[in-house]
Amino acid sequence: MNRIKKRTEISEFLNYSFFNYLGVFIGVFSNLFIYTSNQEFLGTLRYVESLSFFVYPFILMGSSACLIYFSPKLNSSSSSLLFSYTLLSIFRNSIICILLSWFFVDYLEEFIDIQYLYFAISLAIFLAFIDLLKKQLLLFNVLALPTILDNTLPKIILPIIFILMYFNYINDYYYGISIYVFSFLCIVCFFYIYGSKFYRIKFNFQELFKSIDKKEYFKYSFFAMSGSLGYIFVFKLDTLMIPNLISFKANGIYSIATVAASVLYIPAKGLFSLYSPKVSYLLKNKEYHVLNVLYKDVSLSLLFIGLIIYGIFFLGIENIFSLFPAKQVLLDTVSVIYIIGLISVINMASGFNSEIINFSKFYKFNLIALTILSFLNLFFNYYFIIVLGYGIEGAAYASLLSIFIFNSTKIIFIYLKLGLFPFDSVFLKLLILQVFILAIFNLIPNHSNSIINLIIKCGGSLFLQLLIVYKLNWISVYNSTVRKFAAKYLKLF
């Protein structure tokens, strides 16, 4: 029975990973070939999304986090009660949110584009239900199906909307956004119907709070909500401010650049997910020496991977974009891609500092850091966009500075409290080596042919980095992987 369960979990995880990458591929393809046809609509849609991301933590109120945190401690009957309570909480919070927006609409229009407010609130409500229902299915080891719908379906619907607009089957932005928002309602309905075979709705909540402490529940839900809100303030604020301070078209261009640059961070997401349970285990058992070694190894590996991918962007992105039909639109995003790509490299090279803090007894520090960083990000966005007049590059610079301060603060905090540090002399040597190689190839004069440029600059720098780092034996995982690959496929070593 355990073996069958284990195989099921592995199968779900593999399917989950596959559809995540499929969603990323569809998103990147759409950004390069479809979304460029109407940047203003893309910017408008991303504005609605960003606004909904700011609203939905208040509707969710940490319900999904509480579901994951408390359910393992409950029997099946109490677990069903907990799910029912969290579901009802979202219904209640949705009604409150709609009423508040209606009462304070005159005040809100001074800060946001009010014509899109109710689209954003509707989307926020659907996102809250989706998050809760996904977590409930996760408790039953159902991962793949929610990912197919939640991560892939909207990425399929949105390009279809753009194509319909391109051929004038849709002429109104409101209609296009309505279709997009409606697709999330369909996901909610499917999740609920599909998940109903795993649970039953119950309303005896007095019985629930005999099993868990009511005060503890609300305390944890508050920290979960605050953490989620702080994260959104840090990482989504730019896409909310750009339309207000510049234009929707500028937000569309910024969105294209963000999606393109996000490719860099894909390896880190997988690696952080892989090591999270181990980080938690080592912290709980106070095996700080082992954790410190792992912390350094992961930071070193991700610096190497991050700079390799960033180097391809840095040296070749203009040549790659010049091959596409919408090259002029894409070339407008290059400077932003450079900056946001650098943000991804910083996040990767900083290692799993968020995981260390979240799994330690100092988890509240993340909330404090996010709160401070939210205000800094707000100030930096205003300063770079309005005062210095840097436009969308200003929003990117604001994010870069905010993330650098955020990661630096966490690294210092972890070192002071736990004595863990992600960097060593090899890290510094690797950083200098890779930056030096990229600088040398950047100085090589451009060839008139984009393909030849890509081969010389990207191919040459990639080969040199891989070869020198292998010869120096700085990253043991990389060297062992190369030897295994060579022994299996090349028969050279």
C-alpha positions in Angstrom: 0.0 0.0 0.0 2.8 2.4 0.9 4.6 1.6 -2.4 1.4 2.4 -4.4 1.0 5.6 -2.5 4.6 6.5 -3.1 4.2 5.8 -6.9 1.1 8.0 -6.9 2.9 10.9 -5.3 5.8 10.6 -7.7 3.4 10.4 -10.7 1.5 13.5 -9.4 4.8 15.4 -8.9 6.1 14.6 -12.4 2.8 15.6 -14.0 2.8 18.8 -11.8 6.3 19.7 -13.0 5.5 18.9 -16.6 2.4 21.2 -16.7 4.2 23.9 -14.9 6.9 24.0 -17.6 4.2 23.7 -20.3 2.5 26.8 -18.8 5.8 28.6 -18.9 6.4 27.6 -22.5 3.0 28.8 -23.6 3.4 32.1 -21.7 6.8 32.8 -23.3 5.6 31.8 -26.8 2.5 34.0 -26.4 4.6 37.0 -25.2 6.9 36.7 -28.2 4.4 36.0 -31.0 0.9 37.0 -29.8 0.8 39.6 -27.0 2.9 42.0 -29.0 -0.1 42.6 -31.3 -1.8 44.7 -28.7 0.4 45.9 -25.9 -2.2 48.3 -24.5 -4.8 45.5 -23.9 -2.0 43.4 -22.4 -1.1 46.2 -20.1 -4.7 46.8 -19.1 -5.2 43.1 -18.4 -2.0 42.9 -16.3 -3.2 46.0 -14.3 -6.5 44.2 -13.5 -4.5 41.1 -12.5 -2.2 43.2 -10.2 -5.1 44.9 -8.6 -6.8 41.6 -7.9 -3.6 40.3 -6.4 -3.7 43.1 -3.9 -7.4 42.4 -3.0 -7.3 38.6 -2.8 -5.2 38.2 0.4 -8.0 40.1 2.2 -10.6 37.8 0.8 -8.6 34.7 1.5 -7.5 35.9 5.0 -4.9 33.1 5.3 -7.7 30.4 5.0 -5.7 28.1 2.6 -2.6 28.3 4.8 -4.7 27.4 7.9 -6.1 24.4 6.0 -2.6 23.1 5.4 -1.3 24.0 8.9 -4.2 22.6 11.0 -5.6 19.7 8.9 -2.8 17.2 9.7 -3.7 17.5 13.4 -7.4 16.7 12.8 -9.4 13.6 12.1 -11.4 13.4 8.9 -14.6 14.8 10.4 -12.9 17.8 11.9 -10.9 18.3 8.7 -14.1 18.6 6.8 -15.4 21.1 9.3 -12.2 23.1 8.9 -12.6 23.2 5.1 -16.3 24.1 5.4 -15.3 27.0 7.7 -12.6 28.3 5.4 -15.0 28.1 2.4 -17.6 30.0 4.3 -15.0 32.6 5.4 -14.2 33.4 1.8 -17.9 33.8 1.0 -18.2 36.2 3.9 -15.1 38.2 3.0 -16.1 38.5 -0.6 -19.4 40.1 0.3 -17.6 42.5 2.7 -15.1 43.4 0.0 -17.9 44.2 -2.5 -19.8 46.3 0.0 -16.7 48.2 1.0 -15.7 49.0 -2.6 -19.2 50.2 -3.2 -19.2 52.5 -0.2 -15.7 53.9 -0.8 -15.7 54.0 -4.6 -15.3 57.8 -4.7 -12.2 57.6 -2.4 -10.7 54.7 -4.3 -10.9 56.5 -7.7 -8.1 58.9 -6.6 -5.7 56.0 -6.5 -6.8 53.4 -9.1 -8.5 53.2 -12.4 -12.0 52.6 -11.1 -13.5 51.3 -14.3 -11.6 48.1 -13.8 -12.2 47.7 -10.1 -15.0 45.2 -10.2 -13.2 43.0 -12.8 -10.3 42.9 -10.3 -12.6 42.1 -7.3 -14.3 39.3 -9.2 -10.9 37.9 -10.2 -9.7 38.2 -6.6 -12.7 36.3 -5.3 -12.1 33.5 -7.9 -8.4 33.3 -7.1 -9.2 33.0 -3.4 -11.5 30.1 -4.0 -9.0 28.4 -6.4 -6.2 28.7 -3.8 -8.4 27.2 -1.1 -9.7 24.3 -3.3 -6.2 23.6 -4.6 -4.9 23.3 -1.0 -7.8 21.0 -0.1 -7.0 18.7 -3.1 -3.3 18.8 -2.1 -4.3 17.2 1.2 -5.4 14.2 -0.9 -2.2 14.2 -2.9 -4.0 15.6 -6.0 -1.5 17.9 -7.7 -1.5 17.5 -11.5 -5.1 18.2 -12.3 -5.3 21.6 -10.4 -2.0 22.6 -12.1 -3.4 21.8 -15.6 -6.4 24.0 -15.0 -5.0 26.7 -12.9 -1.6 27.2 -14.6 -2.3 26.1 -18.2 -5.9 27.0 -19.0 -5.7 30.8 -18.5 -2.5 30.8 -20.6 -4.5 29.1 -23.4 -7.5 31.3 -23.0 -5.6 34.6 -23.1 -3.9 34.1 -26.5 -7.2 33.1 -27.9 -8.7 36.4 -26.7 -5.8 38.3 -28.4 -6.3 36.3 -31.7 -10.0 37.1 -31.6 -9.2 40.8 -31.0 -6.6 40.8 -33.8 -9.3 39.6 -36.3 -11.9 42.0 -34.9 -14.2 39.3 -33.4 -13.7 41.2 -30.1 -13.6 44.9 -30.3 -14.1 45.9 -26.7 -11.5 45.6 -23.8 -14.2 45.0 -21.3 -15.5 42.0 -23.2 -12.0 40.5 -23.5 -11.3 40.9 -19.8 -14.7 39.5 -19.0 -13.9 36.3 -20.9 -10.6 36.0 -19.1 -12.1 36.5 -15.7 -15.0 34.1 -16.5 -12.4 31.3 -17.3 -11.3 31.5 -13.6 -14.9 31.1 -12.5 -15.0 27.9 -14.6 -11.9 26.7 -12.8 -13.6 27.3 -9.4 -16.7 25.3 -10.5 -14.7 22.4 -11.8 -12.4 22.3 -8.7 -15.4 22.2 -6.4 -17.3 19.6 -8.4 -14.2 17.4 -8.8 -13.2 17.8 -5.1 -16.6 17.1 -3.7 -15.9 13.3 -3.8 -13.1 13.9 -1.2 -15.1 16.0 1.3 -18.5 16.9 2.6 -19.6 20.4 3.7 -20.5 20.6 7.4 -21.5 23.6 9.5 -21.1 22.5 13.1 -18.3 24.9 13.8 -18.5 24.7 17.6 -17.3 21.2 17.2 -14.4 22.4 15.0 -13.1 24.8 17.7 -13.0 22.1 20.2 -10.3 20.4 18.1 -8.3 23.5 17.4 -7.8 26.7 19.4 -9.8 29.5 17.9 -7.3 32.1 19.0 -4.4 30.2 17.4 -6.4 29.8 14.2 -7.0 33.6 13.8 -3.4 34.4 14.8 -2.0 32.1 12.2 -4.5 33.3 9.5 -3.5 36.9 10.2 0.3 36.1 9.8 -0.5 34.2 6.6 -2.5 37.0 5.2 0.1 39.6 6.1 2.9 37.6 4.6 1.0 37.1 1.4 0.1 40.8 1.2 3.7 41.8 1.9 5.0 39.5 -0.8 2.6 41.0 -3.3 3.5 44.6 -2.4 7.1 43.7 -3.1 6.8 41.7 -6.3 3.6 43.1 -7.9 3.7 46.8 -7.0 5.5 47.8 -10.2 2.7 46.5 -12.5 0.1 48.4 -10.5 2.1 51.7 -10.5 3.2 51.7 -14.2 -0.3 52.2 -15.6 -1.0 55.0 -13.1 2.3 56.7 -13.5 3.0 56.0 -17.2 0.4 54.1 -19.4 -1.3 50.8 -20.0 0.9 50.3 -23.1 4.0 50.7 -21.0 2.7 48.1 -18.6 2.2 45.7 -21.5 5.8 46.2 -22.6 7.0 45.7 -19.0 4.9 42.5 -18.8 6.5 41.0 -21.9 9.9 41.8 -20.4 9.0 40.3 -17.1 7.8 37.0 -18.6 10.9 36.7 -20.8 13.2 37.3 -17.8 11.3 34.9 -15.6 12.8 32.0 -17.5 16.0 32.5 -15.5 14.3 31.7 -12.3 12.8 28.3 -13.3 15.8 26.2 -12.1 15.8 28.0 -8.7 12.0 27.3 -8.1 12.6 23.6 -8.7 15.7 23.4 -6.5 14.1 25.4 -3.6 11.1 23.1 -3.7 13.4 20.1 -3.7 15.4 21.2 -0.7 12.6 22.7 1.4 11.9 19.5 3.4 15.6 19.0 4.0 16.0 22.6 5.2 13.1 22.1 7.6 14.5 18.8 8.9 18.0 20.2 9.5 16.7 23.3 11.3 14.4 21.2 13.6 17.4 18.9 14.5 19.8 21.8 14.8 22.2 20.3 12.3 23.5 23.8 11.4 26.9 22.7 10.1 25.3 20.4 7.5 22.8 23.1 6.6 25.5 25.7 6.2 27.3 23.4 3.7 24.1 22.9 1.8 23.4 26.6 1.9 26.7 27.4 0.2 26.4 24.6 -2.3 23.0 25.7 -3.5 24.0 29.3 -3.7 27.1 28.5 -5.7 25.2 26.2 -8.1 22.5 28.7 -8.7 25.0 31.5 -9.2 26.6 29.4 -11.9 23.3 28.5 -13.6 21.9 32.0 -13.2 24.9 33.7 -14.8 25.0 31.2 -17.7 21.3 31.9 -18.6 21.7 35.6 -17.9 24.8 35.6 -20.2 22.7 34.2 -23.0 20.1 37.0 -22.5 22.8 39.7 -22.1 24.8 38.8 -25.1 22.1 37.4 -27.4 18.7 38.8 -26.6 18.8 41.6 -29.2 19.9 39.2 -31.9 17.2 36.7 -30.9 14.5 39.3 -31.0 15.7 40.7 -34.3 14.6 37.3 -35.9 11.0 37.7 -34.8 8.2 39.6 -36.8 7.4 41.9 -33.9 11.1 42.7 -33.4 10.6 46.5 -32.7 8.2 45.8 -29.9 10.4 43.2 -28.4 13.6 45.3 -28.7 11.8 47.9 -26.6 11.8 45.4 -23.7 15.6 44.6 -23.8 16.7 47.1 -21.2 14.0 45.9 -18.8 14.9 42.3 -19.4 18.6 43.0 -18.5 17.5 44.6 -15.2 14.8 42.0 -14.2 17.2 39.2 -15.3 19.7 40.6 -12.8 17.0 40.4 -10.1 16.6 36.7 -10.8 20.3 36.1 -10.6 20.4 37.9 -7.2 17.5 35.8 -5.9 19.1 32.7 -7.1 22.6 33.4 -5.7 21.1 34.3 -2.3 20.1 30.7 -1.9 17.2 29.5 0.1 17.3 32.2 2.7 13.5 32.6 2.8 13.1 28.9 3.4 15.6 29.0 6.3 13.7 31.9 8.0 10.2 30.4 7.3 11.1 27.0 8.8 12.9 28.5 11.8 11.5 30.0 15.0 12.3 33.4 13.5 9.5 33.1 10.8 7.9 36.4 11.9 11.0 38.3 10.6 9.9 37.7 7.0 6.7 39.6 7.8 8.7 42.5 9.3 11.1 42.6 6.3 8.3 42.4 3.8 6.5 45.3 5.4 9.6 47.5 5.4 10.4 46.5 1.9 6.9 47.3 0.7 7.3 50.9 1.7 10.8 51.1 0.2 9.5 49.6 -3.1 6.7 52.2 -3.2 9.2 55.0 -2.6 11.7 53.7 -5.2 9.0 53.2 -7.8 7.8 56.8 -7.4 11.4 58.2 -7.3 12.7 56.3 -10.4 9.6 56.7 -12.5 8.4 60.3 -11.6 11.4 62.1 -10.1 14.1 60.7 -12.4 11.8 60.0 -15.3 13.2 56.6 -16.1 9.8 55.1 -17.3 9.5 51.4 -17.2 13.3 51.1 -16.7 12.7 53.0 -13.5 10.2 50.4 -12.3 12.8 47.7 -13.0 15.5 49.6 -11.2 13.2 50.1 -8.2 12.5 46.3 -8.0 16.3 45.6 -8.4 17.2 47.9 -5.5 14.3 46.6 -3.3 15.2 42.9 -3.9 18.9 43.6 -3.3 18.1 45.2 0.1 15.6 42.5 0.9 18.0 39.6 0.2 20.9 41.4 1.9 18.8 41.9 5.1 17.8 38.3 5.2 21.4 37.0 4.7 22.7 39.3 7.5 19.8 38.3 9.8 20.4 34.5 9.2 24.1 35.0 9.9 23.5 36.9 13.1 20.8 34.5 14.4 22.0 31.1 13.1 25.6 31.6 12.0 24.8 30.5 8.5 26.3 32.2 5.4 25.8 31.4 1.7 29.0 32.8 0.3 32.7 31.7 0.4 35.9 32.3 -1.5 34.8 29.9 -4.3 31.6 31.9 -4.8 33.6 35.1 -5.2 36.0 33.5 -7.7 33.2 32.1 -9.7 31.4 35.4 -9.8 34.5 37.2 -11.0 35.3 34.6 -13.6 31.8 34.5 -15.2 31.4 38.3 -15.2 34.9 38.6 -16.8 34.0 36.1 -19.5 30.7 37.9 -20.3 32.5 41.2 -20.4 35.1 39.9 -22.9 32.6 38.5 -25.3 30.5 41.6 -25.0 33.4 43.6 -26.3 33.7 41.5 -29.4 32.4 43.6 -32.4 29.0 42.7 -33.7 28.6 40.8 -36.9 25.9 41.9 -39.4 24.4 38.4 -39.3 22.4 37.8 -36.1 22.9 34.0 -36.2 26.7 34.3 -36.5 26.6 36.8 -33.5 24.6 34.3 -31.4 27.1 31.5 -32.3 30.2 33.6 -31.5 29.0 35.5 -28.5 26.5 33.2 -26.8 28.0 29.9 -27.9 31.6 31.0 -27.2 30.9 32.4 -23.7 28.8 29.4 -22.8 31.5 26.9 -23.9 34.2 28.8 -22.1 32.3 29.1 -18.8 31.3 25.4 -18.8 34.9 24.3 -19.7 36.8 26.5 -17.2 34.4 25.8 -14.3 34.7 22.0 -15.0 38.5 22.1 -15.1 38.7 24.1 -11.9 36.3 21.6 -10.2 34.5 24.3 -8.2 31.0 22.8 -8.4 31.1 19.1 -7.5 27.5 18.4 -8.6 28.2 19.9 -12.1 31.4 17.9 -12.5 29.8 14.6 -11.5 26.9 15.3 -13.8 29.2 16.0 -16.7 31.2 12.8 -16.0 28.0 10.7 -15.8 26.8 12.2 -19.1 30.1 11.7 -20.8 30.4 8.1 -19.6 26.9 7.3 -20.7 26.6 9.1 -24.0 30.1 10.1 -25.2 32.3 7.3 -23.9 35.1 9.8 -23.6 36.0 9.8 -19.9 
